[in-house]
Amino acid sequence: MGYWPTSLLPRLTNYANILQFGGEIVNFNRNGHTSTQMGSGHFAEEGFKKAAFFRNLNLVNSAGKVTPLPLSNLQTYVDHPKCYNIKVSSNKVYGTHFYFGGPGKNSNCP
């Protein structure tokens, strides 16, 4: 997220083909899931003031023009949806945005 000068990422001198966001936890439990939280520890559907979020996702082209990231361009993947999840949306206040997170181990995520 943010501005990355060419000196740090010379392979991105002209443009990027893809942008990825991710959440990651470490699970050393071989027979079950860790209680490590992601984000604020709340599921995405709990929304504002509970779940972690990114808002006003924008793209900047080579001319410096800022445009909102179309909601249709977002793809999600969650490998343990009973432990963590994501919800994407768009509105006039937050633009294209997503809520994410979860508590880790819970009654539905043993």
N, C-alpha and C positions, 0 to 999 in steps of 0.2 A: 504494500500500500504506500502511496506517496510518490515522490519524484526520485528517480534513480538515475544519476548522471552516467554518461557513456563510459567514463573512466572506471566505474565500478562494474558495469555490465557491457563490455565492448561488443558482445554478440548481439546486443539489442540496439545497435546504432540506429537502425532505420525504424523498426517497429517490432511488436510482439504479436505472435499468432494466437496466443491463448493466455488467459489470466486465471489462476486458480487460487482459491481460498481454502483453508483447511483447518481442522481441529484434530489434535492428536493427544492421546493419553498413553501411558505405559501400563501394561497389564502383565504382572509377573505371576498372576494366579493361573495355574495350569488347569485347575478344576473349578472354574467359575470366573466371575468378572470382578474387577477392581472397583472399589468405591470412589475412585478418583473422579471428581466432577469435571465437566467441560463447560467453559463459559462461566456463568454465574451459578451453575448447578441446577438450573430450572429448564424444563422442556420448552421448546420453541412456542408451542401453542399458549403458553402462559403470557407471552407478549411483553409489552412495555412495562417497565419497572420490575420485571421478574427475569425474563430471558435476556441473554446477551444478544447484541445486534450490531449490524453494519447498516448504515443508511446513506442515501444520496450517492449511490454508485454511479460514477460517470466515466466516460472515456475521453481522452484527449488525443486528437489526431495530430499529424505532423505539422499542421498549420497552427496548432495551439487552440483549435476550437474544441470547446467542452460540450459534450452531448450526453444526455442520460443513457445509461446502459439499458437496452430494451429487456423487459422481463422475459421475453421469449428466448433471449440468449443465455439465460441461466439454466444450468443443468445441476441437479443435486445427486449425491450418492451418500448413503448412510449404511454402514455395515452392521451396526447394532442398534436398530431403531427403538428397541425397548429400553435402551440405556441412554441414548443420545439421539437428537433429531434436529431437523432444520425446516423452516417454513419461509418461502419466498413470497414477496408481495410487492405492490407498487401503489403509491397514492401521491396526492399533491404535497403533503407535508414532508414525508420521508423519501420521496422519489422511489426508485427501485431499491429494495432493502431486503434483508433477511434476518430472522431470529434463529438462534441456534443454542444448543447446549443440552444438558441433562445431568442427572445425579450420579450416573454410573450404576453400581450395584443397587438394586431395589427389588421389590417383590415380583416384578415382571422381568427382571434382568438378573437372574441368579448367577 
